Amino acid sequence: MAKFLFVLGAGLYNSNSPTRCLQFAQVAHQEGHEVSVFLIDEGVVIARKGATENLVAPSGEEADVAMQYIIQNKIPVYVCTPCANARRVTEDQLIEGAQYAVGKDLIRMAADSKVLTFT
């Protein structure tokens, strides 16, 4: 199986990108692939507990369904530390299983993964 890294830079203002990113991460995991999610820029806000509860794509899919799958299946979610600090997303606000990470972590993960980005 392959290793996938999903990188999300869009926040709550764009319901499509976060929803699709989380959905495709779920699908990849369900297909047996190794999956990680890395949140950058405005994307870090979806790591807050409850942030995806009312996030619905125009096509009707709910981001929270995929987020709950990610949490329940312990799929690693990495939150860009400087991005989170700039947006006042603190570690105690993060969903279960999410952790702060920095640019060198993103590059290390990307070096041996198939990378899909959502902005």
Secondary structure, DSSP 8 states (H G I E B T S, - for coil): --EEEEEE---TT-SHHHHHHHHHHHHHHHTT-EEEEEE-GGGGGGGBTTTTTT-B-TTS-BHHHHHHHHHHTT--EEEEHHHHHHTT--GGGB-TTEEEE-HHHHHHHHHTSEEEEE-
